[in-house]
């Protein structure tokens, strides 16, 4: 898992706090049911002001998308060609 937290005019203390929150959410909500994939999370400016619950909903939504996309990999499309959504 890669984590990108831009400065956005915030101090190192604020950036590190956001990184800790995101790491914990990924550990609790993304990793347990996620397939073996490389994932990069890029925090947006709004993440600094978001509550832990709001960040959790975003991570959960990303986890759902990741789980759904995993089942589509390699399945043929309607015209019989392999899907292009692969690793």
C-alpha positions, 0 to 999 in steps of 0.5 A: 500500500502506498500513501501520498499525503501532499502538504496543502499548506499543512504542517508536518504534524498534521500530515503525519496525523492524517497518514496515521489515520489513513494507515489504520483505516486501511489496516482495518477496512481494506486489507482484511478482504482485499485481494493481493494488489498494489494500492496507492491512496492519494489524500486530497485537501479535504482529507485534513478536515474530514472526520475519522468516520468520513475517511472510513467511508471513503476507504470502505468505498475504495475497498468495495471497488477493489473487490468488484474490479478483482472479479472482472479481471480476465473475464471476456467482454461481450465481444469475447475479447479479454477485459482490459482491466488487469494488474 
